[in-house]
Amino acid sequence: MPNKLWRTHPRNYGKDSKECRVCGARQGLITKYEMMTCRRCFREQAPHIGFVKYR
């Protein structure tokens, strides 16, 4: 029987309180410079933001 109260408590701190601005993912989040995007969305948007890959 699954728990019906799973993830109903509000998350105010910790890893689960932050999410990607673009897709809403909570895993692989880049918080440096307060970007708040996951790594997958960052790779798509990096050229538009101005990040250059040197290698």
N, CA, C and O atoms as a CHARMM CRD file, in Angstrom:
* protein
*
  220
    1    1 MET  N      0.84200  -1.18500   0.00000 PROA 1      0.00000
    2    1 MET  CA     0.00000   0.00000   0.00000 PROA 1      0.00000
    3    1 MET  C      0.88400   1.24400   0.00000 PROA 1      0.00000
    4    1 MET  O      1.66700   1.42100   0.93300 PROA 1      0.00000
    5    2 PRO  N      0.79200   2.10100  -0.99200 PROA 2      0.00000
    6    2 PRO  CA     1.64000   3.29000  -1.05100 PROA 2      0.00000
    7    2 PRO  C      1.22200   4.34300  -0.03000 PROA 2      0.00000
    8    2 PRO  O      0.05800   4.43900   0.35700 PROA 2      0.00000
    9    3 ASN  N      2.19600   5.11500   0.38600 PROA 3      0.00000
   10    3 ASN  CA     1.93300   6.18900   1.33300 PROA 3      0.00000
   11    3 ASN  C      1.30500   7.36300   0.60000 PROA 3      0.00000
   12    3 ASN  O      1.90300   7.88800  -0.33900 PROA 3      0.00000
   13    4 LYS  N      0.12400   7.78300   1.00100 PROA 4      0.00000
   14    4 LYS  CA    -0.57900   8.87000   0.31300 PROA 4      0.00000
   15    4 LYS  C     -0.07100  10.23500   0.73600 PROA 4      0.00000
   16    4 LYS  O     -0.42700  11.24100   0.12200 PROA 4      0.00000
   17    5 LEU  N      0.75100  10.29000   1.77000 PROA 5      0.00000
   18    5 LEU  CA     1.27900  11.56300   2.23500 PROA 5      0.00000
   19    5 LEU  C      2.66200  11.84300   1.67000 PROA 5      0.00000
   20    5 LEU  O      3.36500  12.71700   2.17800 PROA 5      0.00000
   21    6 TRP  N      3.06600  11.13100   0.64200 PROA 6      0.00000
   22    6 TRP  CA     4.40100  11.30000   0.05600 PROA 6      0.00000
   23    6 TRP  C      4.53700  12.67600  -0.57800 PROA 6      0.00000
   24    6 TRP  O      3.73800  13.03600  -1.44200 PROA 6      0.00000
   25    7 ARG  N      5.52200  13.44400  -0.16900 PROA 7      0.00000
   26    7 ARG  CA     5.86200  14.76000  -0.70600 PROA 7      0.00000
   27    7 ARG  C      4.72400  15.78300  -0.58300 PROA 7      0.00000
   28    7 ARG  O      4.54600  16.62200  -1.46600 PROA 7      0.00000
   29    8 THR  N      3.97200  15.71600   0.48700 PROA 8      0.00000
   30    8 THR  CA     2.92800  16.71000   0.68400 PROA 8      0.00000
   31    8 THR  C      3.40100  17.82500   1.61400 PROA 8      0.00000
   32    8 THR  O      2.82200  18.91100   1.62600 PROA 8      0.00000
   33    9 HSD  N      4.44200  17.56500   2.38400 PROA 9      0.00000
   34    9 HSD  CA     4.97700  18.57700   3.29800 PROA 9      0.00000
   35    9 HSD  C      5.78700  19.59500   2.49500 PROA 9      0.00000
   36    9 HSD  O      6.59800  19.19800   1.65900 PROA 9      0.00000
   37   10 PRO  N      5.59200  20.88900   2.72300 PROA 10     0.00000
   38   10 PRO  CA     6.35200  21.89200   1.95200 PROA 10     0.00000
   39   10 PRO  C      7.83700  21.82300   2.23600 PROA 10     0.00000
   40   10 PRO  O      8.24400  21.64800   3.38500 PROA 10     0.00000
   41   11 ARG  N      8.66100  21.95900   1.19100 PROA 11     0.00000
   42   11 ARG  CA    10.11000  21.90200   1.32800 PROA 11     0.00000
   43   11 ARG  C     10.64600  23.32500   1.35600 PROA 11     0.00000
   44   11 ARG  O     10.58100  24.02600   0.34600 PROA 11     0.00000
   45   12 ASN  N     11.17000  23.75900   2.48900 PROA 12     0.00000
   46   12 ASN  CA    11.66600  25.12300   2.64000 PROA 12     0.00000
   47   12 ASN  C     13.18500  25.20000   2.64100 PROA 12     0.00000
   48   12 ASN  O     13.74700  26.28800   2.51300 PROA 12     0.00000
   49   13 TYR  N     13.85400  24.07100   2.78300 PROA 13     0.00000
   50   13 TYR  CA    15.30300  24.05500   2.82000 PROA 13     0.00000
   51   13 TYR  C     15.80000  22.71800   2.29900 PROA 13     0.00000
   52   13 TYR  O     15.05000  21.74400   2.23400 PROA 13     0.00000
   53   14 GLY  N     17.07000  22.68400   1.93000 PROA 14     0.00000
   54   14 GLY  CA    17.66400  21.43800   1.47400 PROA 14     0.00000
   55   14 GLY  C     17.59300  21.27200  -0.03300 PROA 14     0.00000
   56   14 GLY  O     17.16200  22.16600  -0.76200 PROA 14     0.00000
   57   15 LYS  N     18.02600  20.10700  -0.47400 PROA 15     0.00000
   58   15 LYS  CA    18.14300  19.82200  -1.89800 PROA 15     0.00000
   59   15 LYS  C     16.79300  19.84500  -2.61500 PROA 15     0.00000
   60   15 LYS  O     16.71300  20.25100  -3.77400 PROA 15     0.00000
   61   16 ASP  N     15.75800  19.42300  -1.94700 PROA 16     0.00000
   62   16 ASP  CA    14.44600  19.29200  -2.58300 PROA 16     0.00000
   63   16 ASP  C     13.67500  20.60100  -2.65300 PROA 16     0.00000
   64   16 ASP  O     12.59300  20.64300  -3.23800 PROA 16     0.00000
   65   17 SER  N     14.20600  21.66500  -2.07300 PROA 17     0.00000
   66   17 SER  CA    13.47500  22.93000  -2.06800 PROA 17     0.00000
   67   17 SER  C     13.72900  23.75200  -3.31800 PROA 17     0.00000
   68   17 SER  O     12.98100  24.68900  -3.60000 PROA 17     0.00000
   69   18 LYS  N     14.78300  23.41600  -4.08300 PROA 18     0.00000
   70   18 LYS  CA    15.13900  24.18800  -5.27200 PROA 18     0.00000
   71   18 LYS  C     14.80000  23.39100  -6.51900 PROA 18     0.00000
   72   18 LYS  O     14.87400  22.16200  -6.52000 PROA 18     0.00000
   73   19 GLU  N     14.42900  24.09500  -7.58000 PROA 19     0.00000
   74   19 GLU  CA    14.14100  23.40400  -8.82900 PROA 19     0.00000
   75   19 GLU  C     14.58900  24.25700 -10.00400 PROA 19     0.00000
   76   19 GLU  O     14.81100  25.46000  -9.86700 PROA 19     0.00000
   77   20 CYS  N     14.71700  23.62400 -11.15100 PROA 20     0.00000
   78   20 CYS  CA    15.14900  24.28600 -12.37600 PROA 20     0.00000
   79   20 CYS  C     14.08500  25.27500 -12.83600 PROA 20     0.00000
   80   20 CYS  O     12.89200  24.97100 -12.80400 PROA 20     0.00000
   81   21 ARG  N     14.51800  26.45600 -13.26400 PROA 21     0.00000
   82   21 ARG  CA    13.57700  27.46200 -13.75500 PROA 21     0.00000
   83   21 ARG  C     12.95000  27.05500 -15.07200 PROA 21     0.00000
   84   21 ARG  O     11.82400  27.44800 -15.37900 PROA 21     0.00000
   85   22 VAL  N     13.67700  26.26700 -15.85200 PROA 22     0.00000
   86   22 VAL  CA    13.22700  25.93300 -17.19800 PROA 22     0.00000
   87   22 VAL  C     12.27900  24.73900 -17.19100 PROA 22     0.00000
   88   22 VAL  O     11.16300  24.82100 -17.70400 PROA 22     0.00000
   89   23 CYS  N     12.73100  23.62200 -16.60300 PROA 23     0.00000
   90   23 CYS  CA    11.94400  22.39200 -16.70400 PROA 23     0.00000
   91   23 CYS  C     11.38700  21.89800 -15.37600 PROA 23     0.00000
   92   23 CYS  O     10.55200  20.99300 -15.36200 PROA 23     0.00000
   93   24 GLY  N     11.82900  22.47100 -14.26100 PROA 24     0.00000
   94   24 GLY  CA    11.29800  22.06000 -12.97000 PROA 24     0.00000
   95   24 GLY  C     11.99300  20.86300 -12.34500 PROA 24     0.00000
   96   24 GLY  O     11.53400  20.36200 -11.31800 PROA 24     0.00000
   97   25 ALA  N     13.08800  20.38800 -12.93400 PROA 25     0.00000
   98   25 ALA  CA    13.81400  19.24900 -12.38400 PROA 25     0.00000
   99   25 ALA  C     14.50800  19.64300 -11.08200 PROA 25     0.00000
  100   25 ALA  O     14.87300  20.80200 -10.88500 PROA 25     0.00000
  101   26 ARG  N     14.68200  18.67200 -10.20800 PROA 26     0.00000
  102   26 ARG  CA    15.34300  18.92900  -8.93500 PROA 26     0.00000
  103   26 ARG  C     16.72600  18.28400  -8.86400 PROA 26     0.00000
  104   26 ARG  O     17.43800  18.45200  -7.87500 PROA 26     0.00000
  105   27 GLN  N     17.10400  17.55500  -9.89700 PROA 27     0.00000
  106   27 GLN  CA    18.38900  16.86600  -9.90800 PROA 27     0.00000
  107   27 GLN  C     19.34100  17.56100 -10.85900 PROA 27     0.00000
  108   27 GLN  O     18.92100  18.06000 -11.90300 PROA 27     0.00000
  109   28 GLY  N     20.63000  17.60100 -10.50800 PROA 28     0.00000
  110   28 GLY  CA    21.64200  18.18500 -11.37100 PROA 28     0.00000
  111   28 GLY  C     21.52400  19.69200 -11.47400 PROA 28     0.00000
  112   28 GLY  O     21.78800  20.26200 -12.53200 PROA 28     0.00000
  113   29 LEU  N     21.13400  20.33900 -10.39900 PROA 29     0.00000
  114   29 LEU  CA    20.86700  21.77000 -10.41300 PROA 29     0.00000
  115   29 LEU  C     22.15900  22.58000 -10.29600 PROA 29     0.00000
  116   29 LEU  O     23.00200  22.29600  -9.44500 PROA 29     0.00000
  117   30 ILE  N     22.30600  23.58600 -11.15300 PROA 30     0.00000
  118   30 ILE  CA    23.45300  24.49400 -11.09500 PROA 30     0.00000
  119   30 ILE  C     22.97600  25.76500 -10.40600 PROA 30     0.00000
  120   30 ILE  O     22.15000  26.50400 -10.94100 PROA 30     0.00000
  121   31 THR  N     23.50800  26.00800  -9.21000 PROA 31     0.00000
  122   31 THR  CA    23.07200  27.16500  -8.43500 PROA 31     0.00000
  123   31 THR  C     24.10300  28.28400  -8.44800 PROA 31     0.00000
  124   31 THR  O     23.85600  29.35700  -7.89800 PROA 31     0.00000
  125   32 LYS  N     25.25100  28.05000  -9.06800 PROA 32     0.00000
  126   32 LYS  CA    26.28400  29.07700  -9.11400 PROA 32     0.00000
  127   32 LYS  C     25.77900  30.28200  -9.89700 PROA 32     0.00000
  128   32 LYS  O     25.10800  30.12900 -10.91800 PROA 32     0.00000
  129   33 TYR  N     26.10100  31.46200  -9.42300 PROA 33     0.00000
  130   33 TYR  CA    25.62700  32.73100  -9.99700 PROA 33     0.00000
  131   33 TYR  C     24.10100  32.81900  -9.97400 PROA 33     0.00000
  132   33 TYR  O     23.50500  33.58600 -10.73000 PROA 33     0.00000
  133   34 GLU  N     23.47800  32.03300  -9.10400 PROA 34     0.00000
  134   34 GLU  CA    22.02200  31.98600  -8.95500 PROA 34     0.00000
  135   34 GLU  C     21.31200  31.72000 -10.27600 PROA 34     0.00000
  136   34 GLU  O     20.28300  32.32600 -10.57300 PROA 34     0.00000
  137   35 MET  N     21.87800  30.80000 -11.07200 PROA 35     0.00000
  138   35 MET  CA    21.27300  30.45300 -12.35400 PROA 35     0.00000
  139   35 MET  C     20.02900  29.60600 -12.17300 PROA 35     0.00000
  140   35 MET  O     19.03900  29.79200 -12.88100 PROA 35     0.00000
  141   36 MET  N     20.07200  28.67400 -11.22500 PROA 36     0.00000
  142   36 MET  CA    18.94700  27.80200 -10.90400 PROA 36     0.00000
  143   36 MET  C     18.42800  27.05100 -12.13200 PROA 36     0.00000
  144   36 MET  O     17.22100  26.98100 -12.36400 PROA 36     0.00000
  145   37 THR  N     19.35400  26.49100 -12.91400 PROA 37     0.00000
  146   37 THR  CA    18.96300  25.65000 -14.04400 PROA 37     0.00000
  147   37 THR  C     19.63100  24.29700 -13.87900 PROA 37     0.00000
  148   37 THR  O     20.72000  24.20300 -13.31300 PROA 37     0.00000
  149   38 CYS  N     18.99400  23.26600 -14.36300 PROA 38     0.00000
  150   38 CYS  CA    19.60200  21.94000 -14.28800 PROA 38     0.00000
  151   38 CYS  C     20.68100  21.83900 -15.36600 PROA 38     0.00000
  152   38 CYS  O     20.72800  22.65200 -16.29000 PROA 38     0.00000
  153   39 ARG  N     21.52900  20.85400 -15.24000 PROA 39     0.00000
  154   39 ARG  CA    22.66900  20.74200 -16.15600 PROA 39     0.00000
  155   39 ARG  C     22.22900  20.47700 -17.58700 PROA 39     0.00000
  156   39 ARG  O     22.90500  20.88600 -18.53000 PROA 39     0.00000
  157   40 ARG  N     21.11400  19.80400 -17.75300 PROA 40     0.00000
  158   40 ARG  CA    20.62800  19.51500 -19.10700 PROA 40     0.00000
  159   40 ARG  C     20.13500  20.79200 -19.79500 PROA 40     0.00000
  160   40 ARG  O     20.44400  21.03000 -20.96200 PROA 40     0.00000
  161   41 CYS  N     19.38100  21.59600 -19.08200 PROA 41     0.00000
  162   41 CYS  CA    18.90400  22.86000 -19.65700 PROA 41     0.00000
  163   41 CYS  C     20.06400  23.82200 -19.85600 PROA 41     0.00000
  164   41 CYS  O     20.06200  24.60400 -20.80700 PROA 41     0.00000
  165   42 PHE  N     21.05700  23.77400 -18.96800 PROA 42     0.00000
  166   42 PHE  CA    22.20200  24.65600 -19.10500 PROA 42     0.00000
  167   42 PHE  C     22.96500  24.36700 -20.39200 PROA 42     0.00000
  168   42 PHE  O     23.38300  25.29300 -21.08600 PROA 42     0.00000
  169   43 ARG  N     23.14900  23.09500 -20.71100 PROA 43     0.00000
  170   43 ARG  CA    23.88400  22.74300 -21.92900 PROA 43     0.00000
  171   43 ARG  C     23.15200  23.22100 -23.17700 PROA 43     0.00000
  172   43 ARG  O     23.78600  23.56900 -24.17300 PROA 43     0.00000
  173   44 GLU  N     21.83900  23.24200 -23.13000 PROA 44     0.00000
  174   44 GLU  CA    21.07000  23.73600 -24.27400 PROA 44     0.00000
  175   44 GLU  C     21.15900  25.26200 -24.39400 PROA 44     0.00000
  176   44 GLU  O     21.23600  25.80000 -25.49800 PROA 44     0.00000
  177   45 GLN  N     21.14700  25.94300 -23.26500 PROA 45     0.00000
  178   45 GLN  CA    21.06500  27.39800 -23.26200 PROA 45     0.00000
  179   45 GLN  C     22.41900  28.10500 -23.14200 PROA 45     0.00000
  180   45 GLN  O     22.47400  29.32600 -23.29100 PROA 45     0.00000
  181   46 ALA  N     23.50400  27.38500 -22.87900 PROA 46     0.00000
  182   46 ALA  CA    24.81200  27.99900 -22.61500 PROA 46     0.00000
  183   46 ALA  C     25.29000  28.92000 -23.73600 PROA 46     0.00000
  184   46 ALA  O     25.75600  30.01700 -23.43000 PROA 46     0.00000
  185   47 PRO  N     25.20500  28.54500 -25.01200 PROA 47     0.00000
  186   47 PRO  CA    25.65800  29.47000 -26.06300 PROA 47     0.00000
  187   47 PRO  C     24.86100  30.77500 -26.09300 PROA 47     0.00000
  188   47 PRO  O     25.41400  31.83500 -26.38300 PROA 47     0.00000
  189   48 HSD  N     23.57100  30.69700 -25.79700 PROA 48     0.00000
  190   48 HSD  CA    22.72400  31.89200 -25.80600 PROA 48     0.00000
  191   48 HSD  C     23.03700  32.80800 -24.63300 PROA 48     0.00000
  192   48 HSD  O     22.92000  34.02900 -24.73700 PROA 48     0.00000
  193   49 ILE  N     23.43700  32.20500 -23.50700 PROA 49     0.00000
  194   49 ILE  CA    23.75900  32.98700 -22.30700 PROA 49     0.00000
  195   49 ILE  C     25.11100  33.66600 -22.46000 PROA 49     0.00000
  196   49 ILE  O     25.33100  34.75100 -21.92300 PROA 49     0.00000
  197   50 GLY  N     26.02400  33.01900 -23.20300 PROA 50     0.00000
  198   50 GLY  CA    27.34400  33.60900 -23.41800 PROA 50     0.00000
  199   50 GLY  C     28.48900  32.75800 -22.91700 PROA 50     0.00000
  200   50 GLY  O     29.62700  33.22500 -22.88100 PROA 50     0.00000
  201   51 PHE  N     28.22200  31.52600 -22.53000 PROA 51     0.00000
  202   51 PHE  CA    29.27400  30.61900 -22.09600 PROA 51     0.00000
  203   51 PHE  C     29.90400  29.96500 -23.32700 PROA 51     0.00000
  204   51 PHE  O     29.19900  29.55500 -24.24900 PROA 51     0.00000
  205   52 VAL  N     31.23700  29.87300 -23.33200 PROA 52     0.00000
  206   52 VAL  CA    31.96400  29.31600 -24.46300 PROA 52     0.00000
  207   52 VAL  C     32.70600  28.07500 -24.00700 PROA 52     0.00000
  208   52 VAL  O     33.34700  28.08900 -22.95600 PROA 52     0.00000
  209   53 LYS  N     32.63000  27.01500 -24.77300 PROA 53     0.00000
  210   53 LYS  CA    33.34100  25.78800 -24.47400 PROA 53     0.00000
  211   53 LYS  C     34.69900  25.85300 -25.16700 PROA 53     0.00000
  212   53 LYS  O     34.76600  25.97000 -26.39000 PROA 53     0.00000
  213   54 TYR  N     35.78600  25.77600 -24.38900 PROA 54     0.00000
  214   54 TYR  CA    37.12100  25.92500 -24.94400 PROA 54     0.00000
  215   54 TYR  C     37.72500  24.61800 -25.43300 PROA 54     0.00000
  216   54 TYR  O     38.63700  24.65300 -26.25900 PROA 54     0.00000
  217   55 ARG  N     37.27300  23.50000 -24.97500 PROA 55     0.00000
  218   55 ARG  CA    37.84300  22.22000 -25.40700 PROA 55     0.00000
  219   55 ARG  C     36.96500  21.53100 -26.39900 PROA 55     0.00000
  220   55 ARG  O     37.29700  20.44200 -26.86600 PROA 55     0.00000
